[in-house]
Amino acid sequence: MTEPFDLQAMLVQAQQMQQQLLDAQQAAAEETVEGTSGGGMVRVSATGAGEFTAVRIDPTVIDPAEADMLEDLILAALHDVATQVAELNQQRLGDLGLGLGGMLGGASDE
């Protein structure tokens, strides 16, 4: 015979999962990742929340005649750091076992 459905227990579990999610997001937001391009000549730092915090450019790539190249390097570093932020957040959420199976109480999909 199956046990009766316990709505209260399900709500408590949902609140716990929500708190774990908020904690994971906060932990990721407190970390810093760095995107690079041009072999490290351009570096962009951002928090796990996606807030850009710094841009560093190797002085050897600053040439007024090659502004287009510098712009491309900065854009590439921004893309790199955005990818790393997404990976960091996915890792933090994955650590919670929030795959579909984890949310339904089954095995994680990892």
Protein Blocks (a to p, Z undefined) as FASTA:
>chain_A
ZZdddfklmmmmmmmmmmmmmmmmmmmmmpccdddeehhpaccdddfkopafbdcddfkl
mcfklmmmmmmmmmmmmmmmmmmmmmmmmmmmmmnopafklmnopacfZZ
